[in-house]
Amino acid sequence: MKKSHDIFKIEHIDPLGQGVSKTEEDVFFVYNTLEGEEGTADVDGQKKGVSFGHLPTTEQLTKVSPHRVHPECPHFFSCNGCHFLHTPYQNEISIKLNSLKRSLKLYERKTGNLTKEESIFSHQSEERFNTRNRIQLHYDLSKKRLGLIGHKKNQIIEVPECLIGTKEIQEEIKKLYKDESWIKIIPKNSPKNGHIEIIANANSEVSVVFNHPYSHGGFTQVNQKMNKVLRNLVTKHALECFSDSDVIFDLFGGSGNLSKKIKNKPCIIYDSYGDGMLVEKDGHQEFIRQNLYSKKAPEIIVKKLQQHTNPGVIIDPPRSGLKNITDFFPENSNVKNIIYVSCNPATLFRDIANLKNYKIEHIHLVDLFPCTFHYETVCVLSKNK
Ligand SMILES: C[S@@+](CC[C@H](N)C(=O)[O-])C[C@H]1O[C@@H](n2cnc3c(N)ncnc32)[C@H](O)[C@@H]1O
């Protein structure tokens, strides 16, 4: 059993942005640390053989990384919304890329398929701050607290100076905190604990909604500028590898974001949510509502794919990925190329390791979520001849 504080020695940073410190007795995951650092951290939780904690201040470091900087955000050490503000953005990208390569190594070990270093690319954001057009804050009415989740259990950290939102979002957050105005506008009969979502649309108009499910009204990417980078990449690869295709299936396509610019092919979007109101009006996109996690989904999609001679596929599932991917692309599948986009490298590589007939051509890390451990990965796959 650990004490409330314990020592650490960081070997590397894991995919969740935590430093990993190992001893014979346990593994200690510590937020706000960097590779090679040593010191004492607060212990926030523990299970058998595994402990979780965070470094609350740099004064508790006995060995400091040369990559450490003073965080620009005053809330960084207590808030768990951002994970890398204690290091320059360039190093954040290196940490993310290393983490992606570690996940890739596991895939390589499992499949024996190696990916050349020159096939892996990273695309960073021009700006580290002011990028997110949607932020969810949590509230506790009895404690009169509004903010992001902290490192301790059930802890809400007030973040009136949060830097990651776009300018309009940051202004709205300040307004919500001013004179506790969020308490005054919260609808009657709201639960005592809940969340507020602050959303800026493409015209920078801001709305504030209370206790709606995440992404109500349909999924949209949270970083407009980097979403363009992501879409351009997918479009470029689609034009190359689907050049002979008669159709493109955009699976988990939402409002058709990723196939929007592939104008020279018919694109069929499959998603369980939405009604296709946002698909391109020029007719190249069609929307079909389909629960892709249903038992029958693989059979339905395989049948639809077989109606075409050479279908291309883009797939962009939620973080849980598509565990039964081989049911969608069996050995005799007529799909030659797949562009798999994912915000979770663990499930991405788990899924494609099962696709024994396909190999990786290119991998791109696209940083849609600066400051946090999240990023998007684009994997271009081709079927073995
Ligand atoms: C990561 S988003 C990608 C959306 C789109 N490709 C984009 O770039 O905006 C995942 C999508 O999966 C959809 N989704 C979630 N569960 C689903 C299900 N059971 N069946 C089909 N689509 C689902 C969501 O509605 C969401 O649009």
PDBQT file of the ligand as one rigid body, heavy atoms in Angstrom, charges set to zero:
ROOT
HETATM    1  C1  LIG A 401     -14.984   9.831 -34.562  1.00  0.00    +0.000 C 
HETATM    2  S1  LIG A 401     -16.586  10.221 -35.154  1.00  0.00    +0.000 S 
HETATM    3  C2  LIG A 401     -16.233  10.417 -36.869  1.00  0.00    +0.000 C 
HETATM    4  C3  LIG A 401     -17.224  11.211 -37.650  1.00  0.00    +0.000 C 
HETATM    5  C4  LIG A 401     -16.765  11.707 -39.027  1.00  0.00    +0.000 C 
HETATM    6  N1  LIG A 401     -15.929  10.756 -39.725  1.00  0.00    +0.000 N 
HETATM    7  C5  LIG A 401     -16.077  13.047 -38.916  1.00  0.00    +0.000 C 
HETATM    8  O1  LIG A 401     -14.895  13.156 -39.262  1.00  0.00    +0.000 OA
HETATM    9  O2  LIG A 401     -16.743  14.027 -38.497  1.00  0.00    +0.000 OA
HETATM   10  C6  LIG A 401     -17.379   8.696 -34.994  1.00  0.00    +0.000 C 
HETATM   11  C7  LIG A 401     -18.762   8.617 -35.598  1.00  0.00    +0.000 C 
HETATM   12  O3  LIG A 401     -19.283   7.328 -35.272  1.00  0.00    +0.000 OA
HETATM   13  C8  LIG A 401     -20.685   7.455 -35.151  1.00  0.00    +0.000 C 
HETATM   14  N2  LIG A 401     -21.189   6.290 -34.428  1.00  0.00    +0.000 N 
HETATM   15  C9  LIG A 401     -21.116   6.035 -33.098  1.00  0.00    +0.000 A 
HETATM   16  N3  LIG A 401     -21.706   4.854 -32.814  1.00  0.00    +0.000 NA
HETATM   17  C10 LIG A 401     -22.144   4.342 -34.009  1.00  0.00    +0.000 A 
HETATM   18  C11 LIG A 401     -22.807   3.161 -34.380  1.00  0.00    +0.000 A 
HETATM   19  N4  LIG A 401     -23.193   2.264 -33.466  1.00  0.00    +0.000 N 
HETATM   20  N5  LIG A 401     -23.074   2.949 -35.678  1.00  0.00    +0.000 NA
HETATM   21  C12 LIG A 401     -22.720   3.854 -36.613  1.00  0.00    +0.000 A 
HETATM   22  N6  LIG A 401     -22.102   5.014 -36.323  1.00  0.00    +0.000 NA
HETATM   23  C13 LIG A 401     -21.805   5.261 -35.038  1.00  0.00    +0.000 A 
HETATM   24  C14 LIG A 401     -20.882   8.788 -34.447  1.00  0.00    +0.000 C 
HETATM   25  O4  LIG A 401     -22.189   9.292 -34.682  1.00  0.00    +0.000 OA
HETATM   26  C15 LIG A 401     -19.791   9.635 -35.110  1.00  0.00    +0.000 C 
HETATM   27  O5  LIG A 401     -20.307  10.351 -36.193  1.00  0.00    +0.000 OA
ENDROOT
TORSDOF 0
